[in-house]
Amino acid sequence: MNRKRFAEWAGNQSGCPFLYTCNLASTRSEQSGATVKPKPERGDEMKDTILFDFDGTIIDTNQLIARGLNTFSLRYRGRSCSQEEMKLLAGRPLADQMNYLCPGEGERLSREFSSWYARRHDRMTKAFPGMIPLLHELKRHNIRLGLVSNNSSATVQMGLRHLGISRIFHVMVTCDDVRDKKPSPEGIRKALNYLGSHSHSTLYVGDSAGDLLAARNAGTSSALVSWTAQELNDLLKLGPDHVIHTPREILSLAGIPVACPA
């Protein structure tokens, strides 16, 4: 499938096959009583809400996903994915990826892939260095935290349990909870609505073009992590508001003092 046909195919994917009522955490953050100020330029205001993508941003699933896509491509197409195909499939929901590999069989292959993935998940995945301490520090400073992922709720929860951070986020929105996935702003807007947060005081942190475009479409600031597995220079052309080289850099965007190294 060439780039043009892939673009047409991707644009015609409609929703996630696993839709159900939004799986949001049961506890809301307390609302701030501060006076509302005029909206500043996007990216300039200190952030009281930080939303994250999950795979490729918090948890390193890159090798597992790449191995899985190649395994299923060999199984159903007789060849591995090309580098170009890997780029095109990066960040896409699982059903879309499987439908690309075997048109019309996306739902069936998604179930098969999920089982394959779960058996290998814990031994092949880990948090990116510094991400877990960052999340705890943000939580300690009462920053509202959320996840907005194109992955399924079951897969994200598996990763959260593996990393020991199942209770760190105030809200989680996955592809099961929206009609339109990233780069649509629907998931980010749903998270903001639940938290009672404003787009101009929210930062969305991600590793893909879909993340950056979703943040732009939702009116939030965007932060691109430099440890993305995708082509960094291509992503920089999309104009992220911030480029994060270490997780601790996010603290300053939330107005949290960062101690200088000795």
N, C-alpha and C positions, 0 to 999 in steps of 0.2 A: 504494500500500500504506500503510494508516494505521499509527499507532504500535503499536496492539494487535497487528495482524497481523504487523508487523515483529518485535515481541518474540517472538511465537510462532515465526516463521520463524527468527530468530537462535538461539533456544533449541534448535531441532531440527537445527542444522547439526552433523554428526558428523565430527570429525577433519579433517585436511588431506589432499587428494588426492595429495600428494607425499611420503608417509612413506618414510623410509629410516633406516638406522642413524645414531645421533646423530653429527653432524659436529663433534667436539670437537678443540681444539688439541692438539698432540702433546706439549706440555710442561706439567707440573704445577708449581704453586707449592710451595715448600718448606713443610712443616708447622711451625707454631710449637711450641716446647717449653715455653711458659708454662703455669703452673698454671691449671687451670680454676677460674674464680670462679663464685659463685652468679649465676644469671641476673638481670640488672637489668631495670628497666622498659624496655619497647621504646622505642628512640629515644635512650636516655641513654648507652649505651656507645659509646666510640670504635670506629669501624668498620675492620676489617682486610680487608673484602671489599666491593666496590662493583660492583653489576650495573646495567647500563643497558639501557633500550629503545634502539632505533636511530632509526627514522624519526620526525621531530618532536622528538627529544630531542638527538641528536648531529648528525644530518644534516637540513638543511632541504629536504624533498621536498614541502612543503605545496602549493606552486603547481603542481608537476608532477602530483601526485596529483589535485588538484581539476580541473585541465585534462583529465586522462585520464578521470576519471569523467564529466565533462560531455560529452566527445567520444563516449564509448561510450553514454551515455544518449541523446544525440541520434541516434546511429547506429542504435540498436536499439529506442528508445522514441519517437523523434521529438520529444523535449523534453529540456531540461537538468534536472539534479537541483535540487530545491528546497533552500533553506537547511536545512529540517528534515531532509531526506534526507541532506544532507551531514553533519549532526551524527550521525545514526544510523549512517552508514557509516564514520565516522571510527574508525580503529584496528582495523577488522575485517580479517581475512585476505582476500587478493585473491579467492580462489574464492567466498567468501561475498558480497563486493561484486558480483561479476559475476553470481552466481546471483540476487541481488536485482534487478539490472537486466534480466536475461533468464532467468527461472526455468527450471531444467533444462539450461541451457547454460553453467553456471559453469566447468566444466573447459575447454571449447573456447574460451570468451571469455578465460579466464585466460591461455592460450597466446598469443592474439592481443594482449591487453593487454600482456603481458610484452615482446613484440617491439616494440610501439609505445613502451613506456616506456623500453626499453634504448636506442633510437635517440636519445632526447632527454635521457637521464639526466645526462650529464656537463655539458652546457651549461646545464641548468636547476636543478642542485642544488649545494649548498655546505655546509660545516660551519657550525653556529651559532658566532658570535664567542666566542672563548675556550675552546671545547671541546677542540680539539686540544692546545693547551698544557696544559690541565688533565690530560688523559689521560697525557701524557708525565710530568708532575710526579707523578701518582699512581703510575705505574709505577716512577719513580725512587726512590720511598719504599717500594717493595715491597708496595704494596697489591694484593691479588688482584682482577683485573678480569675481568668477563664481560659478554656480551651475551645478552639474552633477548628475542627478537623474534617477533611474529606473522607476519612476512614470511618469504619462502622463503630458503633458504640462498643460492641463486644471486643473488638480488636484494641481499641484505645484503652478500655478498662483492663485488658490483659497486660498492656504495657505499664499502666499506672500501678497495678499490683506488683509487677516485677520490680519496678523502681522504688516501691514503698512510698508512693505519694498519692494514694487514692483519695485522701481527704484534704489535699492542699488547695484545690480549686473550688471557687464558689459556684461556678457554672461550667457545664460542658455541652457543647453543641457539635453533633457529628452529622454524617451524611444521612443517618436515619431520621434526623429531625427537621430536614429542610427539603423543599422541592427543587431548588436550584443550588448547586454546589459552587464552591469557589471556582472561578473569580467573581461569582455573584456575591453581593454584600449581605445576602439574607442571613447567613449564619452569624456574622459579626453583629448585625442589627438585632438579631434575636437575643444574643448574649448581652448586649448593651441594655436592651429593654428589661431583661430580667434583673440586671444589676442596678438599674436606675442611673446608669452612667451616660455621660455626654461624649459624642464622637470626638470633639476637639480636645478633651482631656484623656483620651485613650490612645494607647500604643498597641499596634498589632505586630507581633514578631513572627517571622517565617523564613522559609528557605527556598521559595519557588516563585515563579512568575504569577501563579494563581493567588498566592498569598499577598503579593504586593498590589496586584490589581484589585483584589477584594477589599484591602484596606483603603485604597484610593476611592473605590466605588462607595464605600461606607462613610467616607469623610474622616477617617482616623489617620493618625500618623503611622508610618510603616518603618519597621526596622528589619533589615536583611542580615541574617547571620552569615559570617564569612566562611563558616564550615559547611556550607551547602555542598551537596554532591553535584549540583548542576553548574553550568558554565557561569562563573562569577561575572565576567565581563558582559555577558548577554543580560544578566539580571540588573547590572548597574545601569544599563541603558534605559531601564524602566523608571529610574529616578527615585529610589527609596529615600525617605527622609533621613534615615540613619543607617549606617553600616556598623554592625557589632562584631568586634574581633574577639572579645571575651565576654562571657555572661555578665561579669561584674559591671561592665559599662552600662548596663541597663539601670543600675541603681541610680546613677546621676540623672537619668531621664525622669526618674520618679522623685527627684529632689532629696534623695537619701545620700548623706555624706559618705564618701569612699575614702578610707584611710590610705595615705600614700605609702608605698613600700619603703621599708627601712633601708 
